[in-house]
Amino acid sequence: MACIEVENLRHAYGSRQALAGVTFHISQRELFAFLGPNGSGKTTLFKMLSTLIPVTHGQARILGYNLVHESSAIRKHLGVVFQHPSLDEKLTVLENLRHHGHLYGLWGRSLRGRIQTVLDHLDLGDRAGDLVETLSGGLQRRAELAKAMLHQPKVLLLDEPSTGLDPGARRNFRASLARLRDNDGVTVVLTTHILDDAEGCDRVGILDAGQLVAVGTPDELKERVAADVVMIATDAPEQLRMKISQQFGYESILLDRSLRVECRQGHEFVRDVITAFPDEIQSARFGKPTLEDVFIKLTGHRFRGEEEQHQ
Ligand code: ADP
């Protein structure tokens, strides 16, 4: 059954179009990622789904409620994790959870029970008494998640939840999300500019310049690049591109100073192309397609999200 149904959702900030009409359905108990580079519209979409920006163009339903005029009814079913930390660092994890529970009208035994459950599900039981400021980045994100899950939301929305985490902490965080889906039956929707995050999700929607360019499981998306991908580093990309086209019949895309060629039997092509043009090639490597290759194939340009983050 569809948990989130969105038809032709659009949003503009003045004359700048941030979402150019996106349509998608997300099922209950799905772990779904919107993957896109900076500026692709992820945060805008997240804000609309979490009712922070009103829907003025298009249709959106969450759990059957219409986002246009039933947003307050939706809110109590949503758990939201923002990009910026919302925990009070000077309080312990437990104190943060207690205060948050009070805001949601939870008290006494039922609050204690909920706190115990979220701490258990997120493997935070032994850190409950620690000040938030003493926790690692990964544990702080997990505590954010515990807070968002306290009122038993059916849908969890997270905006760039693993930004700033190292790869190990990201993996742990993804495992926590998968456990919440499995144990609590929540639908998890996150935005990310990190390819690895999307790889671990049930389905991925690729956003570029406010458009949803593809939706599918990571494997389905990669099948769209029905070939190996060969990257060739060269000082003379334009000439080499022409020569490869003439000699091998492959069209390539120029990305920075590299040529990207899709072909069958990539390992043989690497050998043949180096043999044919040994002086013009600095390096050539082939690999199975990644989600970045899918992105390049669909948009014709490189996925910049992660690199920009590290600049
Ligand atoms: P992402 O989260 O993928 O980086 P955003 O949703 O933040 O993308 O932004 C999408 C587009 O909308 C970008 O071009 C961005 O510059 C623009 N934008 C976002 N917020 C505002 C705002 N408050 N005012 C004007 N333009 C904005």
Residues whose N, C-alpha, C, O or C-beta is under 5 A from the ligand:
A	BS01	ADP	Y13 R16 Q17 A18 P37 N38 G39 S40 G41 K42 T43 T44
